[in-house]
């Protein structure tokens, strides 16, 4: 079972200039903090990035910044080890 990355869902990367990215590895600018984080999260750019992440067309880095939040939320997925243990 592949656990899908949660980049741009659980977290965003904020660079020193205020630019927001899905994660620290992917150089796909989503917006700027001055645009309002709520506005950025509801933008077409974030929706497009999430589609690419879901289809595996992102850098597929699996770095600690993304793997920990992803694993913490994956227990809800049917088929995941933790889900299986909780639903015996």
C-alpha positions in Angstrom: 0.0 0.0 0.0 1.3 3.4 -0.9 0.6 6.1 1.6 -0.1 9.4 -0.3 2.0 12.4 0.6 0.1 15.1 2.6 2.2 18.1 1.3 0.0 21.2 1.0 -2.7 19.5 3.1 -1.0 19.3 6.5 1.8 21.8 6.0 3.3 24.3 3.6 6.9 25.5 3.3 7.5 29.2 3.9 10.7 30.6 2.5 12.5 33.6 4.0 10.9 35.9 1.5 7.3 34.9 2.3 6.7 32.6 -0.6 4.6 29.4 0.1 5.4 26.0 -1.4 3.9 22.6 -1.0 7.1 21.3 0.6 10.7 22.1 1.1 11.8 20.1 -1.9 9.4 21.2 -4.6 10.1 24.5 -6.3 6.5 25.1 -7.2 5.5 28.5 -5.7 1.8 28.5 -4.5 1.6 32.1 -3.4 2.8 34.6 -0.9 1.8 35.1 2.8 0.7 38.6 1.8 -1.9 37.0 -0.4 -3.4 35.4 2.8 -2.7 31.8 3.6 -6.5 31.1 3.5 -6.6 32.5 -0.1 -3.6 30.6 -1.2 -5.0 27.3 0.2 -8.2 27.8 -1.8 -6.4 28.8 -5.0 -6.3 26.8 -8.2 -2.5 26.6 -7.8 -2.9 24.6 -4.6 -5.6 22.4 -6.2 -3.3 21.7 -9.1 -0.4 20.9 -6.9 -2.5 18.5 -4.8 -3.6 16.7 -8.0 0.0 16.3 -9.1 1.0 15.1 -5.6 -1.9 12.5 -5.6 -0.8 11.2 -9.0 2.9 11.0 -8.0 4.0 13.7 -10.3 5.7 15.7 -7.6 9.4 15.2 -6.7 8.4 12.2 -4.6 11.0 13.1 -2.0 9.6 11.4 1.2 11.6 13.7 3.4 11.2 14.0 7.2 9.3 17.3 6.8 6.5 15.5 5.0 6.8 11.9 6.1 6.0 12.5 9.7 2.7 14.4 9.2 1.8 11.9 6.5 2.3 9.0 8.8 0.5 10.7 11.6 -2.6 11.0 9.5 -2.4 7.8 7.5 -3.8 5.6 10.4 -7.3 6.6 9.1 -6.7 4.9 5.7 -8.3 1.5 5.2 -5.6 -1.1 4.7 -3.0 0.8 6.8 -1.4 -1.2 9.6 -2.8 1.0 12.3 -6.3 1.1 10.7 -6.2 -2.7 10.6 -5.2 -3.0 14.2 -8.0 -0.5 15.3 -10.7 -2.3 13.3 -10.2 -5.9 14.4 
